[in-house]
Amino acid sequence: MSDMPPTPRSRILITGHRGMVGSALVRRLQAGGYTELITRSRAELDLLDQRLVHEFLAREKPDYIFIAAAKVGGIQANNEYRADFLYDNLQIQNNLIHGAHRAGIQRLMFLGSSCIYPRDCPQPIREEYLLTGPLEQTNEPYALAKIAGVKLCESFNRQYGRQYVSVMPTNLYGPNDNYDLANSHVLPALIRKAHEAKARGDAEYVVWGSGTPKREFLYVDDLADACVHLMEQHYDGPLVNVGTGQDITIRELAQTVMQVVGFTGRIVFDADKPDGTPRKLLDVSRLSALGWRARTSLNDGIRQAYQAATWPGKC
């Protein structure tokens, strides 16, 4: 395959194109004038089936692949469905990365998660802190799968001279997020809880944990912009963190969500529920040095996410 920088006619495969990250990549690529985008739904291509994936890649031979397909969820889902999260994510990424290599595809981007880093990392988290300590137990299976994906990309680069890049986004939110309270992440869960508390006229809404952990949040369209930036820069270096470089406590986040949604009650913290990692802020200096920074403020991003949000009963 060609090793030239992408052009508007480059054939680009986006896996997981109906998910939050994949759909943001499609929006960004289309806005950038890319016309040869390749997408397949789960019904059209089962990424858990190695034979089908390898045959598809050999037939389509995209110039670039974004691996945005994954089994994802919040603390509760990660902790409850540990085997599913580990197996499904390993299988999906192995099929795609190995299949890309077998098809002679030179360039690929693997999207991981900041949960790959040790639970008690020095802050902010630099890329080289990977594998320097124990993981957060509640999402260890998902993190292990993503670490394996990073190392698989690195190993194909080293052994075969491929240009398989890994990016590690911080906590994401935005259009096409998951608002199912049984397995959503913290920000969409807070948005839905505040909306429903307001609709019922409740005096309060409940937030998991103590409210003291600090988290960083990145609007998903900013992530897509960073990914396309790296693709267009022909970046082929080591793992790259993608974030804003700023964090906020869960209490402050809940208050911001209340303001955006218009809920005027009070917050009650359920300290019996897990907090997860105490703090998780990414060092984004490597990405900054490559000429990119996030543009969407948290207030603006939450407002856009809330406007786009859908779940049963939301008007």
Secondary structure, 3 states (H helix, E strand, C coil): CCCCCCCCCCEEEEECCCCHHHHHHHHHHHHCCCCEEECCCCCCCCCCCHHHHHHHHHHHCCCEEEECCCCCCCHHHHHHCHHHHHHHHHHHHHHHHHHHHHCCCCEEEEECCHHHCCCCCCCCECHHHCCCCCCCHHHHHHHHHHHHHHHHHHHHHHHHCCEEEEEEECEEECCCCCCCCCCCCHHHHHHHHHHHHHHHCCCEEEEECCCCCEECEEEHHHHHHHHHHHHHCCCCCCCEEECCCCCEEHHHHHHHHHHHHCCCCEEEEECCCCCCCCEECECCHHHHHCCCCCCCCHHHHHHHHHHHCCCCCCC
